[in-house]
């Protein structure tokens, strides 16, 4: 008696006869099987962010929002004439007071101190107001005033010591005596120091510019 003949192309069980339900990699009919893991847990992950929001841009692309490269900040302006003149006036007052204290303490004028007054005034004014001719001219004029103020302070200190009265009283109550003493004692060196202050102011302004 003959055995029944098996129908051709009988479906085979995948992976050595294991049922489909027990094989997680068995594909559905008509669908490709998913790829087996490669052992690299990061193999299928997208690239990690680099922290640079523009890293994905091609060379030559502009900044976001359609703009070009950001503009560099403009340098601070150094052409404020009025502020430069104001600085020259303030520096002349401060430097003149210091010059007067030095002259009164040693009871003589010092040429280097007069030059220092002018240089400080011109340098400070030009640093703020630029190398404008008006700033330089104001520095020279205020330097002469600063040196003159220092000379008056020095004479007031000397008179205060001679008369044994407070310095504030000499300046407040006998200022006419101070100016008269300056006129009587002024000589070539006195005016030379005034001129040195103006020249040094111009030099200081050019140095700053």
Secondary structure, 3 states (H helix, E strand, C coil): CCCCCCCCCCCCCHHHHCCHHHCCCCCCCCCCCCCCCCCCCCCCCCCCCCCCCCCCCCCCCCCHHHCCCCCCCCCCCCCCHHHHHHHHHHHHHHHHHHHHHHHHHHCCCCHHHHHHHHHHHHHHHHHHHCCCHHHHHHHHHHHHHHHHHHHHHHHHHHHHHHHCCCHHHHHHHCHHHHHHHHHHHCCHHHHHHHHHHHHHHHHHHHHHC
